[in-house]
């Protein structure tokens, strides 16, 4: 019965580790053996590393040379190449290449190309900035007719419609048929503004399609570089084009 009382948890004293003596309180907490063990292991590991490095330096051949000795330099504690081999890529392209797959990029590019074709079909590129302006020459018989020449009268249309290169109805058409939309200057200016906005959207979509094509090419080039065949760089990578490599021909079995 006495042994049972001794085994009771409620009758046992709590274990307290020895604390720092009062006279040494200014030195901080008393170091235990497990703390000393960690500190000693770390110290010996560093000493062994230093000894190995000293031995490696003593055994080094003074005539040894490799090109990294002259092609690298120390910048902020890091060895970097003097001639940077980093390819020229914008941040947007890097982000896209890290997060998107080539199939997804190609799918988006094809979708963008279809939208461009649809917009071109709607606008017909009649007054685009990159389209050469057409000229129309009228011939008359005398200088008197040149002075009295009126373009609106000759084309049989309203003066407000003379500057239009498309959908320019004649006066007879305006009198006999109903034209959708008014032909007053305010309506013409509104239509012209809407057309300019559509051309702006078309230009943005063309630029986006070109960027996606470049990104797709760069991703494909990086995949091709994983091949173990010998390769020679023919052209460096730029912002608007991927690098060009010439691979060693390999006969397929």
Phi and psi in degrees as GROMACS dihedral restraints (atoms count N, CA, C in turn):
[ dihedral_restraints ]
;  ai    aj    ak    al  type     phi  dphi    fc
    3     4     5     6     1   -67.0    20    10
    4     5     6     7     1   -36.2    20    10
    6     7     8     9     1   -66.8    20    10
    7     8     9    10     1   -33.3    20    10
    9    10    11    12     1   -66.7    20    10
   10    11    12    13     1   -40.0    20    10
   12    13    14    15     1   -64.4    20    10
   13    14    15    16     1   -36.9    20    10
   15    16    17    18     1   -67.2    20    10
   16    17    18    19     1   -30.4    20    10
   18    19    20    21     1   -80.9    20    10
   19    20    21    22     1   -11.2    20    10
   21    22    23    24     1   -65.7    20    10
   22    23    24    25     1   133.5    20    10
   24    25    26    27     1   -66.2    20    10
   25    26    27    28     1   -34.1    20    10
   27    28    29    30     1   -68.5    20    10
   28    29    30    31     1   -22.9    20    10
   30    31    32    33     1   -97.5    20    10
   31    32    33    34     1    -4.6    20    10
   33    34    35    36     1   -86.9    20    10
   34    35    36    37     1   150.0    20    10
   36    37    38    39     1   -82.5    20    10
   37    38    39    40     1   145.7    20    10
   39    40    41    42     1   -70.3    20    10
   40    41    42    43     1   141.7    20    10
   42    43    44    45     1   -83.3    20    10
   43    44    45    46     1   127.9    20    10
   45    46    47    48     1  -121.3    20    10
   46    47    48    49     1   128.2    20    10
   48    49    50    51     1   -73.6    20    10
   49    50    51    52     1   153.1    20    10
   51    52    53    54     1   -65.4    20    10
   52    53    54    55     1   131.2    20    10
   54    55    56    57     1   -96.1    20    10
   55    56    57    58     1   173.3    20    10
   57    58    59    60     1   -69.2    20    10
   58    59    60    61     1   132.8    20    10
   60    61    62    63     1   -59.3    20    10
   61    62    63    64     1   156.7    20    10
   63    64    65    66     1   -62.2    20    10
   64    65    66    67     1   -35.9    20    10
   66    67    68    69     1   -69.8    20    10
   67    68    69    70     1   -15.6    20    10
   69    70    71    72     1  -116.0    20    10
   70    71    72    73     1    19.5    20    10
   72    73    74    75     1   -61.8    20    10
   73    74    75    76     1   -30.0    20    10
   75    76    77    78     1   -70.1    20    10
   76    77    78    79     1   -12.4    20    10
   78    79    80    81     1   -87.7    20    10
   79    80    81    82     1    -2.8    20    10
   81    82    83    84     1    95.0    20    10
   82    83    84    85     1  -161.6    20    10
   84    85    86    87     1   -69.3    20    10
   85    86    87    88     1   148.2    20    10
   87    88    89    90     1   -74.6    20    10
   88    89    90    91     1   126.4    20    10
   90    91    92    93     1   -72.7    20    10
   91    92    93    94     1   128.8    20    10
   93    94    95    96     1   -90.6    20    10
   94    95    96    97     1   172.2    20    10
   96    97    98    99     1   -65.6    20    10
   97    98    99   100     1   -37.7    20    10
   99   100   101   102     1   -65.9    20    10
  100   101   102   103     1   -34.7    20    10
  102   103   104   105     1   -67.9    20    10
  103   104   105   106     1   -42.0    20    10
  105   106   107   108     1   -63.6    20    10
  106   107   108   109     1   -37.6    20    10
  108   109   110   111     1   -62.2    20    10
  109   110   111   112     1   -44.3    20    10
  111   112   113   114     1   -64.0    20    10
  112   113   114   115     1   -42.8    20    10
  114   115   116   117     1   -66.7    20    10
  115   116   117   118     1   -40.0    20    10
  117   118   119   120     1   -67.8    20    10
  118   119   120   121     1   -42.2    20    10
  120   121   122   123     1   -61.0    20    10
  121   122   123   124     1   -42.9    20    10
  123   124   125   126     1   -64.1    20    10
  124   125   126   127     1   -41.3    20    10
  126   127   128   129     1   -63.3    20    10
  127   128   129   130     1   -46.3    20    10
  129   130   131   132     1   -67.4    20    10
  130   131   132   133     1   -33.9    20    10
  132   133   134   135     1   -63.9    20    10
  133   134   135   136     1   -42.1    20    10
  135   136   137   138     1   -68.0    20    10
  136   137   138   139     1   -39.4    20    10
  138   139   140   141     1   -64.7    20    10
  139   140   141   142     1   -40.4    20    10
  141   142   143   144     1   -65.3    20    10
  142   143   144   145     1   -38.4    20    10
  144   145   146   147     1   -64.1    20    10
  145   146   147   148     1   -44.2    20    10
  147   148   149   150     1   -62.6    20    10
  148   149   150   151     1   -40.3    20    10
  150   151   152   153     1   -64.8    20    10
  151   152   153   154     1   -40.5    20    10
  153   154   155   156     1   -65.0    20    10
  154   155   156   157     1   -39.7    20    10
  156   157   158   159     1   -66.9    20    10
  157   158   159   160     1   -38.8    20    10
  159   160   161   162     1   -62.5    20    10
  160   161   162   163     1   -43.5    20    10
  162   163   164   165     1   -64.1    20    10
  163   164   165   166     1   -39.8    20    10
  165   166   167   168     1   -65.3    20    10
  166   167   168   169     1   -39.0    20    10
  168   169   170   171     1   -68.1    20    10
  169   170   171   172     1   -37.7    20    10
  171   172   173   174     1   -69.9    20    10
  172   173   174   175     1   -34.5    20    10
  174   175   176   177     1   -84.3    20    10
  175   176   177   178     1    -2.1    20    10
  177   178   179   180     1   -72.7    20    10
  178   179   180   181     1   139.7    20    10
  180   181   182   183     1   -75.4    20    10
  181   182   183   184     1   121.8    20    10
  183   184   185   186     1   -66.6    20    10
  184   185   186   187     1   -20.1    20    10
  186   187   188   189     1   -89.9    20    10
  187   188   189   190     1     2.0    20    10
  189   190   191   192     1   -68.3    20    10
  190   191   192   193     1   140.2    20    10
  192   193   194   195     1  -147.0    20    10
  193   194   195   196     1   139.1    20    10
  195   196   197   198     1  -145.5    20    10
  196   197   198   199     1   155.6    20    10
  198   199   200   201     1   -66.1    20    10
  199   200   201   202     1   -22.2    20    10
  201   202   203   204     1   -63.8    20    10
  202   203   204   205     1   -20.4    20    10
  204   205   206   207     1   -63.9    20    10
  205   206   207   208     1   -32.3    20    10
  207   208   209   210     1  -108.0    20    10
  208   209   210   211     1   -15.3    20    10
  210   211   212   213     1   -99.2    20    10
  211   212   213   214     1    -0.4    20    10
  213   214   215   216     1  -124.0    20    10
  214   215   216   217     1   157.9    20    10
  216   217   218   219     1  -144.9    20    10
  217   218   219   220     1   159.6    20    10
  219   220   221   222     1   -93.2    20    10
  220   221   222   223     1   119.6    20    10
  222   223   224   225     1  -124.5    20    10
  223   224   225   226     1   113.9    20    10
  225   226   227   228     1    54.9    20    10
  226   227   228   229     1    40.7    20    10
  228   229   230   231     1    79.5    20    10
  229   230   231   232     1     8.4    20    10
  231   232   233   234     1  -125.2    20    10
  232   233   234   235     1   132.8    20    10
  234   235   236   237     1   -75.7    20    10
  235   236   237   238     1   122.9    20    10
  237   238   239   240     1  -128.6    20    10
  238   239   240   241     1   152.6    20    10
  240   241   242   243     1   -72.7    20    10
  241   242   243   244     1   138.0    20    10
  243   244   245   246     1   -65.7    20    10
  244   245   246   247     1   -44.0    20    10
  246   247   248   249     1   -94.9    20    10
  247   248   249   250     1   102.9    20    10
  249   250   251   252     1   -66.1    20    10
  250   251   252   253     1   127.1    20    10
  252   253   254   255     1   -97.1    20    10
  253   254   255   256     1    13.7    20    10
  255   256   257   258     1   -70.3    20    10
  256   257   258   259     1   131.6    20    10
  258   259   260   261     1   -74.2    20    10
  259   260   261   262     1   152.4    20    10
  261   262   263   264     1   -84.6    20    10
  262   263   264   265     1   105.5    20    10
  264   265   266   267     1  -140.1    20    10
  265   266   267   268     1   137.5    20    10
  267   268   269   270     1   -76.1    20    10
  268   269   270   271     1   161.9    20    10
  270   271   272   273     1   -63.6    20    10
  271   272   273   274     1   -36.4    20    10
  273   274   275   276     1   -63.9    20    10
  274   275   276   277     1   -40.1    20    10
  276   277   278   279     1   -68.1    20    10
  277   278   279   280     1   -40.5    20    10
  279   280   281   282     1   -61.5    20    10
  280   281   282   283     1   -44.5    20    10
  282   283   284   285     1   -63.1    20    10
  283   284   285   286     1   -42.9    20    10
  285   286   287   288     1   -64.2    20    10
  286   287   288   289     1   -42.2    20    10
  288   289   290   291     1   -69.0    20    10
  289   290   291   292     1   -30.8    20    10
  291   292   293   294     1   -74.3    20    10
  292   293   294   295     1   -34.7    20    10
  294   295   296   297     1  -102.7    20    10
  295   296   297   298     1   -21.4    20    10
  297   298   299   300     1  -115.3    20    10
  298   299   300   301     1   154.9    20    10
  300   301   302   303     1   -97.6    20    10
  301   302   303   304     1   157.8    20    10
  303   304   305   306     1   -63.1    20    10
  304   305   306   307     1   -32.9    20    10
  306   307   308   309     1   -67.8    20    10
  307   308   309   310     1   -38.4    20    10
  309   310   311   312     1   -67.0    20    10
  310   311   312   313     1   -42.8    20    10
  312   313   314   315     1   -61.6    20    10
  313   314   315   316     1   -43.1    20    10
  315   316   317   318     1   -66.0    20    10
  316   317   318   319     1   -37.8    20    10
  318   319   320   321     1   -63.8    20    10
  319   320   321   322     1   -43.9    20    10
  321   322   323   324     1   -66.1    20    10
  322   323   324   325     1   -36.0    20    10
  324   325   326   327     1   -67.0    20    10
  325   326   327   328     1   -41.9    20    10
  327   328   329   330     1   -64.8    20    10
  328   329   330   331     1   -40.6    20    10
  330   331   332   333     1   -63.0    20    10
  331   332   333   334     1   -39.6    20    10
  333   334   335   336     1   -66.1    20    10
  334   335   336   337     1   -39.1    20    10
  336   337   338   339     1   -64.4    20    10
  337   338   339   340     1   -37.5    20    10
  339   340   341   342     1   -66.0    20    10
  340   341   342   343     1   -39.9    20    10
  342   343   344   345     1   -64.1    20    10
  343   344   345   346     1   -37.2    20    10
  345   346   347   348     1   -64.2    20    10
  346   347   348   349     1   -43.9    20    10
  348   349   350   351     1   -63.4    20    10
  349   350   351   352     1   -39.0    20    10
  351   352   353   354     1   -66.1    20    10
  352   353   354   355     1   -41.7    20    10
  354   355   356   357     1   -65.1    20    10
  355   356   357   358     1   -40.1    20    10
  357   358   359   360     1   -62.9    20    10
  358   359   360   361     1   -37.5    20    10
  360   361   362   363     1   -66.9    20    10
  361   362   363   364     1   -34.0    20    10
  363   364   365   366     1   -75.3    20    10
  364   365   366   367     1   -39.4    20    10
  366   367   368   369     1   -87.9    20    10
  367   368   369   370     1   -25.8    20    10
  369   370   371   372     1    64.2    20    10
  370   371   372   373     1     1.3    20    10
  372   373   374   375     1    51.6    20    10
  373   374   375   376     1    43.4    20    10
  375   376   377   378     1   -75.0    20    10
  376   377   378   379     1   -37.1    20    10
  378   379   380   381     1  -125.9    20    10
  379   380   381   382     1    39.5    20    10
  381   382   383   384     1   -69.7    20    10
  382   383   384   385     1   154.3    20    10
  384   385   386   387     1   -69.8    20    10
  385   386   387   388     1   -32.9    20    10
  387   388   389   390     1   -86.8    20    10
  388   389   390   391     1    -3.0    20    10
  390   391   392   393     1   -88.6    20    10
  391   392   393   394     1   132.6    20    10
  393   394   395   396     1   -63.0    20    10
  394   395   396   397     1   138.2    20    10
  396   397   398   399     1   -75.6    20    10
  397   398   399   400     1   131.8    20    10
  399   400   401   402     1   -80.4    20    10
  400   401   402   403     1   149.9    20    10
  402   403   404   405     1  -121.2    20    10
  403   404   405   406     1   145.0    20    10
  405   406   407   408     1  -127.9    20    10
  406   407   408   409     1   117.7    20    10
  408   409   410   411     1  -103.4    20    10
  409   410   411   412     1   130.2    20    10
  411   412   413   414     1  -106.8    20    10
  412   413   414   415     1   137.8    20    10
  414   415   416   417     1  -109.7    20    10
  415   416   417   418     1   135.7    20    10
  417   418   419   420     1  -127.5    20    10
  418   419   420   421     1   170.4    20    10
  420   421   422   423     1   -92.7    20    10
  421   422   423   424     1   -26.7    20    10
  423   424   425   426     1  -142.8    20    10
  424   425   426   427     1   165.7    20    10
  426   427   428   429     1   -67.4    20    10
  427   428   429   430     1   -28.9    20    10
  429   430   431   432     1   -64.0    20    10
  430   431   432   433     1   -39.6    20    10
  432   433   434   435     1   -69.1    20    10
  433   434   435   436     1   -31.4    20    10
  435   436   437   438     1   -64.1    20    10
  436   437   438   439     1   -43.1    20    10
  438   439   440   441     1   -66.9    20    10
  439   440   441   442     1   -34.3    20    10
  441   442   443   444     1   -94.2    20    10
  442   443   444   445     1     6.9    20    10
  444   445   446   447     1   -72.3    20    10
  445   446   447   448     1   128.0    20    10
  447   448   449   450     1  -120.6    20    10
  448   449   450   451     1   119.9    20    10
  450   451   452   453     1   -66.7    20    10
  451   452   453   454     1   -41.0    20    10
  453   454   455   456     1   -64.1    20    10
  454   455   456   457     1   -40.5    20    10
  456   457   458   459     1   -67.3    20    10
  457   458   459   460     1   -40.5    20    10
  459   460   461   462     1   -66.3    20    10
  460   461   462   463     1   -38.2    20    10
  462   463   464   465     1   -85.8    20    10
  463   464   465   466     1    -5.6    20    10
  465   466   467   468     1    58.5    20    10
  466   467   468   469     1    50.3    20    10
  468   469   470   471     1  -143.1    20    10
  469   470   471   472     1   177.9    20    10
  471   472   473   474     1   -78.5    20    10
  472   473   474   475     1   148.8    20    10
  474   475   476   477     1   -59.1    20    10
  475   476   477   478     1   -31.0    20    10
  477   478   479   480     1   -69.1    20    10
  478   479   480   481     1   -20.6    20    10
  480   481   482   483     1   -98.9    20    10
  481   482   483   484     1     1.0    20    10
  483   484   485   486     1   -64.7    20    10
  484   485   486   487     1   -38.5    20    10
  486   487   488   489     1   -74.0    20    10
  487   488   489   490     1    -7.1    20    10
  489   490   491   492     1   -82.1    20    10
  490   491   492   493     1   138.4    20    10
  492   493   494   495     1   -96.8    20    10
  493   494   495   496     1    -0.9    20    10
  495   496   497   498     1  -149.7    20    10
  496   497   498   499     1   158.3    20    10
  498   499   500   501     1    49.9    20    10
  499   500   501   502     1    56.7    20    10
  501   502   503   504     1  -110.9    20    10
  502   503   504   505     1    90.0    20    10
  504   505   506   507     1   -71.4    20    10
  505   506   507   508     1   153.4    20    10
  507   508   509   510     1   -83.5    20    10
  508   509   510   511     1   172.5    20    10
  510   511   512   513     1   -66.5    20    10
  511   512   513   514     1   -36.3    20    10
  513   514   515   516     1   -64.0    20    10
  514   515   516   517     1   -39.7    20    10
  516   517   518   519     1   -66.5    20    10
  517   518   519   520     1   -40.0    20    10
  519   520   521   522     1   -66.0    20    10
  520   521   522   523     1   -32.2    20    10
  522   523   524   525     1   -79.0    20    10
  523   524   525   526     1   -36.3    20    10
  525   526   527   528     1   -93.4    20    10
  526   527   528   529     1   -28.3    20    10
  528   529   530   531     1  -120.1    20    10
  529   530   531   532     1   157.0    20    10
  531   532   533   534     1   -90.4    20    10
  532   533   534   535     1   122.5    20    10
  534   535   536   537     1   -99.0    20    10
  535   536   537   538     1   128.2    20    10
  537   538   539   540     1   -68.2    20    10
  538   539   540   541     1   122.8    20    10
  540   541   542   543     1    92.1    20    10
  541   542   543   544     1   139.8    20    10
  543   544   545   546     1   -72.8    20    10
  544   545   546   547     1   159.8    20    10
  546   547   548   549     1  -111.1    20    10
  547   548   549   550     1    17.7    20    10
  549   550   551   552     1   -73.2    20    10
  550   551   552   553     1   159.1    20    10
  552   553   554   555     1   -55.7    20    10
  553   554   555   556     1   -36.5    20    10
  555   556   557   558     1   -64.7    20    10
  556   557   558   559     1   -42.2    20    10
  558   559   560   561     1   -66.6    20    10
  559   560   561   562     1   -38.9    20    10
  561   562   563   564     1   -64.0    20    10
  562   563   564   565     1   -40.0    20    10
  564   565   566   567     1   -65.6    20    10
  565   566   567   568     1   -38.1    20    10
  567   568   569   570     1   -64.3    20    10
  568   569   570   571     1   -44.9    20    10
  570   571   572   573     1   -63.1    20    10
  571   572   573   574     1   -39.8    20    10
  573   574   575   576     1   -64.3    20    10
  574   575   576   577     1   -39.1    20    10
  576   577   578   579     1   -64.4    20    10
  577   578   579   580     1   -43.6    20    10
  579   580   581   582     1   -62.6    20    10
  580   581   582   583     1   -38.6    20    10
  582   583   584   585     1   -66.4    20    10
  583   584   585   586     1   -42.0    20    10
  585   586   587   588     1   -62.2    20    10
  586   587   588   589     1   -37.9    20    10
  588   589   590   591     1   -64.5    20    10
  589   590   591   592     1   -40.1    20    10
  591   592   593   594     1   -67.0    20    10
  592   593   594   595     1   -37.8    20    10
  594   595   596   597     1   -65.5    20    10
  595   596   597   598     1   -36.1    20    10
  597   598   599   600     1   -64.1    20    10
  598   599   600   601     1   -43.5    20    10
  600   601   602   603     1   -62.7    20    10
  601   602   603   604     1   -39.9    20    10
  603   604   605   606     1   -62.0    20    10
  604   605   606   607     1   -43.1    20    10
  606   607   608   609     1   -62.9    20    10
  607   608   609   610     1   -39.9    20    10
  609   610   611   612     1   -64.7    20    10
  610   611   612   613     1   -40.6    20    10
  612   613   614   615     1   -67.1    20    10
  613   614   615   616     1   -37.0    20    10
  615   616   617   618     1   -63.9    20    10
  616   617   618   619     1   -43.1    20    10
  618   619   620   621     1   -63.2    20    10
  619   620   621   622     1   -41.3    20    10
  621   622   623   624     1   -64.6    20    10
  622   623   624   625     1   -39.6    20    10
  624   625   626   627     1   -65.0    20    10
  625   626   627   628     1   -38.2    20    10
  627   628   629   630     1   -65.9    20    10
  628   629   630   631     1   -42.4    20    10
  630   631   632   633     1   -62.7    20    10
  631   632   633   634     1   -42.4    20    10
  633   634   635   636     1   -65.0    20    10
  634   635   636   637     1   -35.7    20    10
  636   637   638   639     1   -64.5    20    10
  637   638   639   640     1   -41.4    20    10
  639   640   641   642     1   -64.8    20    10
  640   641   642   643     1   -43.9    20    10
  642   643   644   645     1   -62.3    20    10
  643   644   645   646     1   -42.6    20    10
  645   646   647   648     1   -61.0    20    10
  646   647   648   649     1   -41.8    20    10
  648   649   650   651     1   -64.8    20    10
  649   650   651   652     1   -40.8    20    10
  651   652   653   654     1   -67.0    20    10
  652   653   654   655     1   -39.9    20    10
  654   655   656   657     1   -64.4    20    10
  655   656   657   658     1   -42.8    20    10
  657   658   659   660     1   -63.8    20    10
  658   659   660   661     1   -37.8    20    10
  660   661   662   663     1   -64.2    20    10
  661   662   663   664     1   -42.4    20    10
  663   664   665   666     1   -64.9    20    10
  664   665   666   667     1   -34.5    20    10
  666   667   668   669     1   -68.5    20    10
  667   668   669   670     1   -39.3    20    10
  669   670   671   672     1   -66.3    20    10
  670   671   672   673     1   -30.0    20    10
  672   673   674   675     1   -69.9    20    10
  673   674   675   676     1   -16.4    20    10
  675   676   677   678     1   -72.0    20    10
  676   677   678   679     1   -12.9    20    10
  678   679   680   681     1   -68.0    20    10
  679   680   681   682     1   141.7    20    10
  681   682   683   684     1   -83.9    20    10
  682   683   684   685     1     2.3    20    10
  684   685   686   687     1   -68.8    20    10
  685   686   687   688     1   155.1    20    10
  687   688   689   690     1   -68.7    20    10
  688   689   690   691     1   143.0    20    10
  690   691   692   693     1  -142.9    20    10
  691   692   693   694     1   152.9    20    10
  693   694   695   696     1  -128.4    20    10
  694   695   696   697     1   131.2    20    10
  696   697   698   699     1   -77.9    20    10
  697   698   699   700     1   121.5    20    10
  699   700   701   702     1   -93.9    20    10
  700   701   702   703     1   -38.2    20    10
  702   703   704   705     1  -142.2    20    10
  703   704   705   706     1   135.7    20    10
  705   706   707   708     1   -73.7    20    10
  706   707   708   709     1   157.9    20    10
  708   709   710   711     1   -78.1    20    10
  709   710   711   712     1   139.6    20    10
  711   712   713   714     1  -126.5    20    10
  712   713   714   715     1  -179.0    20    10
  714   715   716   717     1   -67.8    20    10
  715   716   717   718     1   -29.7    20    10
  717   718   719   720     1  -108.2    20    10
  718   719   720   721     1     5.5    20    10
  720   721   722   723     1  -157.5    20    10
  721   722   723   724     1   149.1    20    10
  723   724   725   726     1   -83.6    20    10
  724   725   726   727     1   165.4    20    10
  726   727   728   729     1   -69.8    20    10
  727   728   729   730     1   152.6    20    10
  729   730   731   732     1  -114.9    20    10
  730   731   732   733     1   126.8    20    10
  732   733   734   735     1  -120.8    20    10
  733   734   735   736     1   149.1    20    10
  735   736   737   738     1  -110.5    20    10
  736   737   738   739     1   116.6    20    10
  738   739   740   741     1   -95.0    20    10
  739   740   741   742     1   150.4    20    10
  741   742   743   744     1   -69.6    20    10
  742   743   744   745     1   133.9    20    10
  744   745   746   747     1   -69.0    20    10
  745   746   747   748     1   136.5    20    10
  747   748   749   750     1  -132.3    20    10
  748   749   750   751     1   125.8    20    10
  750   751   752   753     1   -76.5    20    10
  751   752   753   754     1   129.0    20    10
  753   754   755   756     1   -85.8    20    10
  754   755   756   757     1   135.7    20    10
